[in-house]
Amino acid sequence: MSVNSSSTAAAVALIADDMREVDRLIAQRLASGVPLVGEVAQYIISAGGKRLRPGILLLMCGALGYDAPQRFNMAAVVEFIHTATLLHDDVVDDSTLRRGRATANEVFGNPASVLVGDFLYSRAFQMMVESGNMRIMQTLADATNVIAEGEVMQLVNMHDASLDEAGYLRVIRSKTAKLFEASTRLAAILAGCPPALEQACAEYGQALGTAFQVIDDVLDYDGTPTEMGKNLGDDLREGKSTLPLIAAMRLGTPAQRDTIRQAIENGAIDNIDEILAIVRETGALDVTRQAAAAEAHRAVAATEHLPRNSHTEALLQLAAQLLQRRS
């Protein structure tokens, strides 16, 4: 979970020991009698991801004063669910590059990626049951269902140039932000928080996750493959109408709008340089960054309801520094 800021480094340091315990638990629970399961799962989990979802769960637990071992179990669960979605996403999107290296489906093939993703989902649910807490199980079952709906919504929206900002936000709040929201809600459930405080924790997670995805979509048009760990224009090639494109069509000339519309409908990136120029010239990236800023401010506001301590300060700084994210 690395944004280029001393604030984020301080947040990582706060939970460094906790994250080592989560990593130990992840390695332990990846064990399977089928070698390929462990091989594929270990390949993607060890790929140097940000571990942002388990990280904010642990930070929220610290903010709320919850330090029982169940926090490690839940952090591992959300990482398993996230990893399962990545495995399935890369198959659906026919992706070849993630975090700067070949995707699991590129290395092991689509069937192995799908089936190991299923293993990770089911292992996560085994670990949920071990918690013995129906609220935890309900929260995670609901979250995985909403994430699946978000994936289907995105599939339906592929190559649809008429998607508006509201439709775009519906997809990412389901597909991406929901697991952030569940992670921070889980911390509140573990800590036995009253409903209003639990809702504030969930609000923080949803807003942070939304801002994170919006910035991710900016970087698809304003980063480099080295910064992103994926190929520029991948979203366009897949026919995804993300906010930079939606804003560029709204702000551009009829000719520019038609160029982007055709690219989305055809999944064509042969004129990617022209589209990048349109996105930048129209101010679409500024509009998109403003949308991310609004979500980041919502996350900051949610921290006002939390106890004041170093973990809460770290959560606040994560939201405040998110717009400096470059990878």
FENTA-V770697 format. One record per helix or strand of 3 or more residues. SS is the DSSP state (hx for helix, st for strand). FROM is the first residue (numbers start at 1). TO is the last residue. If there is no record, write none. Layout:
BEGIN
ss:SS from:FROM to:TO
ss:SS from:FROM to:TO
END
This chain:
BEGIN
ss:hx from:6 to:14
ss:hx from:16 to:29
ss:hx from:35 to:45
ss:hx from:52 to:63
ss:hx from:70 to:92
ss:hx from:104 to:108
ss:hx from:110 to:131
ss:hx from:134 to:157
ss:hx from:165 to:175
ss:hx from:177 to:190
ss:hx from:195 to:222
ss:hx from:225 to:228
ss:hx from:234 to:237
ss:hx from:243 to:251
ss:hx from:254 to:266
ss:hx from:272 to:281
ss:hx from:284 to:305
ss:hx from:310 to:324
END
